Amino acid sequence: MKKFMMVFALVGMILANCGTVEAQTAKKRVCRKKARVTRVVKKTATVEKVGFIGEGTSMHCIQLNTIGSKPETLTIMVDDNTDMSKSYILEGNVAKITCVKTADGLVAKKVEGSADYYNAIGKWTMRDPIDKTKKMGVDLEVNGKASSINMASLPYTSWELQGKPGKLYLIGKSIGNGGTFDEKTVVTIFKNKKGKWFMKVDGTDVVYTREAE
């Protein structure tokens, strides 16, 4: 009888252990399945698009002309949940848009544009050192267009971001000394404590002030 009870107890322990092993195996299968689902969700939850803001941008959608080997024009919707705190929406500005795919198309979750591009737009002038009654400088427009203001010997035609914070290139011609030469001037834009914007030509004492709109 005692031997029979010992065998019975041993069988019970084996069965209980089998149940535990099966439960652990099932739990591992569920965990692996959840991990796979999590990886898929993380992989497909958001996509990033980089390009230039197009003229078709409106209050509710952004037209983005993407950069890359296969450029395309995208229309990305904007809703109340979109983070626009650093968007600097302006035609021609470079932007990175984090978005999600929905049945209705791409919806922006976060829009990040270049603050330097946004702040560069406008007329930048200084007093003409020869004629104090006149101003001279440069007018920077969207899409990298530029024109000189009362500077016949230095006609700027375009501008672009230099790549470092606050740095721009002014591109045009330098006319003088019997010839015309390509000109690519590096400038730095900055704001003082009073909120006034300035543009300094690097390596010189030339400083322009952005005119109020």
C-alpha positions in Angstrom: 0.0 0.0 0.0 2.8 2.4 0.9 4.6 1.6 -2.3 1.4 2.2 -4.3 1.0 5.7 -2.6 4.5 6.6 -3.5 4.0 5.7 -7.1 0.7 7.6 -7.2 2.4 10.7 -5.7 5.2 10.5 -8.3 2.7 10.3 -11.2 1.0 13.3 -9.8 4.2 15.3 -9.7 5.0 14.3 -13.3 1.6 15.4 -14.5 1.8 18.6 -12.6 5.2 19.3 -14.0 3.9 18.5 -17.5 1.1 21.0 -17.0 3.7 23.7 -15.9 5.9 23.0 -18.9 2.9 23.2 -21.2 1.8 26.5 -19.6 5.3 27.9 -19.9 5.5 26.9 -23.5 2.1 28.5 -24.3 3.2 31.6 -22.5 6.4 31.8 -24.6 4.4 31.3 -27.8 2.2 34.3 -26.8 5.2 36.4 -25.9 6.9 35.6 -29.2 3.6 36.5 -31.1 3.3 39.8 -29.2 6.9 40.6 -29.9 6.4 40.0 -33.6 3.3 42.2 -33.6 5.2 44.9 -31.7 8.0 44.8 -34.2 5.6 45.1 -37.1 3.7 48.0 -35.5 7.0 49.8 -34.8 8.2 49.3 -38.3 5.1 50.5 -40.0 3.7 53.0 -37.5 5.4 56.1 -38.9 7.3 57.1 -42.0 9.6 60.1 -42.5 9.4 62.2 -45.7 12.0 64.9 -46.5 11.7 67.5 -49.2 10.7 71.1 -50.0 7.4 72.7 -49.2 5.4 73.3 -52.4 3.1 76.1 -53.5 0.1 73.8 -53.1 0.4 74.0 -49.3 -2.7 75.1 -47.4 -4.1 75.2 -43.9 -5.1 71.6 -44.0 -2.5 69.9 -46.1 1.2 70.3 -47.0 2.5 69.7 -50.5 6.0 68.2 -50.2 8.4 67.8 -53.1 10.6 65.0 -51.8 14.3 64.6 -52.1 16.0 61.4 -53.2 16.6 59.0 -56.1 12.9 58.9 -56.9 11.5 62.4 -56.1 7.7 62.7 -55.9 5.1 65.3 -55.0 3.1 64.3 -51.9 0.0 65.8 -50.4 0.2 65.2 -46.6 -2.8 66.1 -44.4 -2.6 68.1 -41.2 -5.0 67.7 -38.3 -5.4 69.1 -34.8 -3.0 66.6 -33.4 -0.1 67.5 -35.7 2.9 69.0 -33.9 3.5 72.2 -35.8 5.7 74.0 -33.2 8.8 73.9 -35.4 7.2 73.7 -38.8 8.2 77.2 -40.2 5.8 76.6 -43.1 6.9 78.7 -46.1 7.1 77.8 -49.8 10.5 76.4 -50.7 11.6 75.6 -47.1 13.2 72.3 -46.5 11.1 70.1 -44.1 11.1 66.7 -42.5 7.6 65.3 -41.9 6.9 62.4 -39.7 3.6 60.9 -40.8 1.3 57.8 -40.6 -0.4 56.0 -43.4 -4.2 55.9 -43.2 -6.9 54.7 -45.5 -7.3 58.4 -46.6 -3.6 58.9 -47.2 -0.6 60.3 -45.3 -1.4 62.3 -42.1 1.4 64.4 -40.6 2.2 63.8 -36.9 5.2 66.2 -36.7 6.4 68.9 -39.2 10.0 70.3 -38.8 11.2 73.0 -41.1 14.3 75.2 -41.2 14.1 78.3 -38.9 17.0 79.9 -40.8 15.1 79.7 -44.1 12.0 81.2 -42.5 13.9 84.0 -40.8 16.0 84.9 -43.9 13.1 86.0 -46.0 12.8 89.8 -46.3 14.7 92.9 -47.2 18.1 93.4 -45.6 19.6 96.9 -45.8 22.1 99.3 -44.5 22.9 103.0 -45.1 24.9 103.6 -48.3 28.3 104.8 -47.0 28.6 107.2 -49.9 25.1 108.6 -49.9 23.5 108.6 -46.4 20.1 109.3 -47.9 20.0 105.9 -49.6 19.9 102.3 -48.6 21.7 99.3 -50.0 21.4 95.6 -49.4 19.7 92.5 -50.6 16.1 91.2 -50.9 15.7 87.5 -50.1 12.6 85.7 -51.4 11.1 82.2 -51.2 12.5 79.4 -53.4 16.1 80.9 -53.1 15.5 84.0 -55.2 17.5 87.1 -54.4 18.1 90.6 -55.8 20.4 93.4 -54.8 19.1 96.7 -53.6 21.1 99.7 -55.0 24.3 97.5 -55.5 25.0 97.6 -59.2 28.5 96.2 -58.8 27.3 93.3 -56.7 24.1 91.9 -58.2 22.9 88.9 -56.2 20.5 86.5 -58.0 20.0 83.6 -55.5 20.6 82.4 -52.0 20.7 79.1 -50.1 21.2 77.6 -46.7 24.9 77.0 -46.0 24.3 74.0 -43.7 25.4 75.4 -40.4 23.0 77.2 -38.0 22.4 80.8 -39.0 24.6 80.6 -42.1 23.5 81.5 -45.6 25.1 81.8 -49.1 24.4 84.9 -51.2 25.1 84.0 -54.8 25.6 86.4 -57.7 28.2 88.4 -59.6 31.0 90.8 -58.6 31.5 93.5 -61.3 34.6 95.6 -61.2 38.3 95.8 -62.0 37.6 95.3 -65.7 35.8 92.0 -65.3 32.8 90.1 -63.9 33.4 87.3 -61.4 31.1 84.7 -59.7 30.3 85.7 -56.1 29.3 83.4 -53.3 29.2 85.3 -50.0 28.8 83.7 -46.6 26.6 85.6 -44.2 25.3 85.0 -40.7 21.8 86.0 -39.6 21.1 86.6 -35.9 18.7 88.3 -33.5 19.6 90.7 -30.7 18.0 90.8 -27.3 15.4 93.3 -28.5 14.3 90.9 -31.2 15.8 92.8 -34.1 17.4 90.7 -36.9 20.8 91.4 -38.5 22.8 89.8 -41.3 26.6 90.1 -41.1 28.9 89.4 -44.0 31.5 86.9 -42.6 35.0 88.3 -42.3 33.9 91.9 -42.8 32.3 94.7 -40.8 29.3 94.9 -43.1 26.0 94.4 -41.3 22.5 94.6 -42.7 19.3 95.0 -40.8 16.1 93.2 -41.8 13.4 95.7 -42.5 10.0 95.4 -40.8 7.3 94.0 -43.0 
